[in-house]
Amino acid sequence: MIQDVNHPIIETHQLRRRYGRGEAAMDGLAGVDLTIRRGELVALMGPSGSGKSTLMQILGLLDRPTSGSYYLDGTDVSRLTTAEQAELRGRRLGFVFQGIYLLPRLNAIRNVELPMVYARFPASERKHRAADSLSRVGLAELANRRPNQLSGGQAQRVAIARAVAPGPDLLLADEPTGALDRASGREVLSLFQHLNDDMGLTIVVVTHDPLVGRHARRIVELEDGHVISDNIVNEAERIVADHPLEVVK
Amino acid sequence: MNAFSIALDSIWAHRLRSALTSLGIVIGVFAVVTLTSLGSGVRSYVSGQFGSFGATLITVAPALPHASSHKPRFGGGPNNNFINVPSTLTVGDATAISLAHSRDISQVAPVAVLPVTVSPTSGSSSGLAATGTTASYFRAEQLSFAAGRFTHSGAVLGSSAMHTLFPRVKDPIGRTIYVGQSPLPVTGVLNSASGLLSKAANNTIFVYVSTGLKISDLHNISEILVAASGNTQVNGAGSVITRVMKRRHPSGNFTVTKDTQILKTINNTLSTITTFLSGLAAISLLVGGIGIMNIMLVTVTERFREIGIRKALGARDSDILVQFLAESVLLSLLGGAIGVLLSALASHMIGQLAGFSAGLTLDAVALAVGFSLLVGIVFGVIPAFRAARLMPAEALRTE
């Protein structure tokens, strides 16, 4: 994975997102400047209503900012058409959500293939990458299961396999452990660390779970639509991914 | 995994709802196809009835009063019913037409409807009609004799008339019937006629025209029946008749009507009725289409999350549009196919019962398929657009 290190993968200036109109209007984001470089593992933290999910949706091109600019890998994405944004979502971005966001009528491997169907990958490459990706999250044997035949942790790992299968530059996760028990949650987090360490994938995780925060290399805290702190986590304070239990206890 | 297989899967996932949604289209297509098929079935049946004698008959009748500037009046005195036109046609007119010796004319028969009662005994009535004519009439109408023949002094019975007059008699030839006050011997019996227009002969007693006119004290005949020698001679025969009649009736108080014209009129009328009924049936297709739109709109709302996921994974607006459009088109095509099948069944059964073939016409099937495709697209577009235009964040927000 050869990467251009000249510009950051994410760069925002005075990003605003306003919901509603007139008196009832409120700012989801009230001017956020954020720069994320390649290979970072960043946690966006803050209480609910702080704007962290809104920020992630804008970073993921799932929503448009009311004002401000957003450069994704050097491109001003607010100028792109919806079709171009869709193309970027499919090829360059991967998403993992809270809860199960697999399509219930497709089995695991079909779900993993889906973004590559939309990105018009050739069928053979699609199948190859999907199988690869599923085995990377340790679920090669469950490829033909439907989502309702998977545990919550397994389903979330399928979702991660789906997010990384097309080879994205950026993985965006919104409360990925929110609906999981602690053991499954830790599995997901160590998977993230593995993807970040070994494959250099840039990951942005939205969470209010301190455990997730402690897996990150950088923690950005939001409150009321503003960034209130942005800290690089000291290597000594970080949980070593392979032994998370020792620190928690 | 294209749009249509996604659509099929979604239809299959909601079997009951899909079936109920399609029902509107099923009924609409069924009604349209069945009615148009029946319409064309009836039309070809009617044409067939004429076709057995090639629609070669031409009728010369007195002009209706309104044609000779007398307006018909209704409900006044006893004699103002406009069908009861005072006729000026005579047996001589018929003779003149046949004396023209046109090669286009094969038969000429004067026809006199006799205002007399017919019965096996003197003074009673059987309700049967008596007609005075010549032997040409039977050849023109292609009526065949079961027994006996037509003579100047006897009577010939239609097949039903025979049963009415002589219920338990096998061979009535030689028996006497009373036409008006005159006793006449029965000299012939006709085979039963099945043609649409020759059926009337079954209930008729035929006597020689001059005998009949004398019995009922009439001078004029009701009409002249002319048979052209073939389909292509009808127009030639018509102009010969008109020329002869114009010479004998300069006032023009007669009409010349070709069976082909009647056929055309009947066909036009049937077409109009069929179109009208199909139009009514098409309204139910419209209602069915609105039903599909309704369900699709509900489906879109219900599937916000799915749409959100697909968009997050890189689906373009057009991918979503095509997916939902495919679903509504498939639903309505499915309904259309079932409707066509049902109406094939119905047309077959009706054909069996009514005794004429009412097979599906290709037109009707093409119309139905085209129409249900149109319904699917027209009523699927709005929901599909709603789904496609959804912002992914908005779609994902609904849990």
HADDOCK unambig.tbl for C-alpha pairs under 7 A between the chains (distance, minus, plus):
assign (segid A and resid 57 and name CA) (segid B and resid 393 and name CA) 6.42 0.50 0.50
assign (segid A and resid 62 and name CA) (segid B and resid 312 and name CA) 6.65 0.50 0.50
assign (segid A and resid 62 and name CA) (segid B and resid 391 and name CA) 6.72 0.50 0.50
assign (segid A and resid 62 and name CA) (segid B and resid 392 and name CA) 5.00 0.50 0.50
assign (segid A and resid 62 and name CA) (segid B and resid 393 and name CA) 4.92 0.50 0.50
assign (segid A and resid 63 and name CA) (segid B and resid 391 and name CA) 6.54 0.50 0.50
assign (segid A and resid 63 and name CA) (segid B and resid 392 and name CA) 6.79 0.50 0.50
assign (segid A and resid 63 and name CA) (segid B and resid 393 and name CA) 5.46 0.50 0.50
assign (segid A and resid 83 and name CA) (segid B and resid 316 and name CA) 5.38 0.50 0.50
assign (segid A and resid 83 and name CA) (segid B and resid 317 and name CA) 6.80 0.50 0.50
assign (segid A and resid 86 and name CA) (segid B and resid 311 and name CA) 6.82 0.50 0.50
assign (segid A and resid 86 and name CA) (segid B and resid 314 and name CA) 4.62 0.50 0.50
assign (segid A and resid 86 and name CA) (segid B and resid 315 and name CA) 6.00 0.50 0.50
assign (segid A and resid 86 and name CA) (segid B and resid 316 and name CA) 5.30 0.50 0.50
assign (segid A and resid 87 and name CA) (segid B and resid 314 and name CA) 5.63 0.50 0.50
assign (segid A and resid 89 and name CA) (segid B and resid 312 and name CA) 6.29 0.50 0.50
assign (segid A and resid 89 and name CA) (segid B and resid 313 and name CA) 6.22 0.50 0.50
assign (segid A and resid 89 and name CA) (segid B and resid 314 and name CA) 4.93 0.50 0.50
assign (segid A and resid 90 and name CA) (segid B and resid 313 and name CA) 5.10 0.50 0.50
assign (segid A and resid 90 and name CA) (segid B and resid 314 and name CA) 3.65 0.50 0.50
assign (segid A and resid 101 and name CA) (segid B and resid 309 and name CA) 6.70 0.50 0.50
assign (segid A and resid 103 and name CA) (segid B and resid 306 and name CA) 6.82 0.50 0.50
assign (segid A and resid 115 and name CA) (segid B and resid 313 and name CA) 4.77 0.50 0.50
assign (segid A and resid 115 and name CA) (segid B and resid 314 and name CA) 5.86 0.50 0.50
assign (segid A and resid 118 and name CA) (segid B and resid 314 and name CA) 5.74 0.50 0.50
assign (segid A and resid 118 and name CA) (segid B and resid 315 and name CA) 5.32 0.50 0.50
assign (segid A and resid 119 and name CA) (segid B and resid 314 and name CA) 6.58 0.50 0.50
